[in-house]
Amino acid sequence: MVEYDRHYRTPNLFGKPYKELADFFKSYPKRGLVLDLGCGQGRDSIALAKLGYKVTAVDNSVVGIEQMLNESKKKGLKIKGITGDIYDFIPSSKTDIILLDSMIHFGKKEIKKEKLLLKRTIAILKRGGLICLCIRDSGKRVRIIKSFMFETYGNWDTLNDSLLTYTYVDKESGLFSETKYNMLILKK
């Protein structure tokens, strides 16, 4: 059992997707295939499928994937759910959009494997495709990630670079937190 299998005993643990993320993709004119890496319980995957995107969602939590697929079935949505480690996952085809919501941190322990993950996933991004990174805004990490993306992969069109606030409330325990995130959406 992975760590998040225990956390996901609470349905819809992280709530709705960021309003800013949903609004961006609602207004984005081109629908296509989304690869949601680290999808958890599917809050982003379900929202994007409702908007007409075709979604493949990957997470190492069996519980999270099952919850997402059950919810998508109830809503009549077709989402391909894959249980697996995103760092080992090898996509079988090109994709229009890569979504990494709270999955890239570029901390000292993660930076090497996260750079490899980005390299592998950007390689399957179609020309004109998007990468959407929602990154905890904790000091210099956002700056390091932006620098890595532009220095390693050249010119991107920046479609969104905004700060957002995620509010977490657990009614059962009374836990409350607010976290700042940077939403970076780049076009290849």
Secondary structure, DSSP 4 states (H G I P E B T S, - for coil): --HHHHHTTSTTTT-SPPHHHHHHHHH-S---EEEEET-TT-HHHHHHHHTT-EEEEEES-HHHHHHHHHHHHHTT--EEEEES-TTT---SS-EEEEEEES-----TTTHHHHHHHHHHHHTTEEEEEEEEEEEE--TTHHHHHHHHHHHHH---EEEEEEEEEEEEEETTTTEEEEEEEEEEEEE-
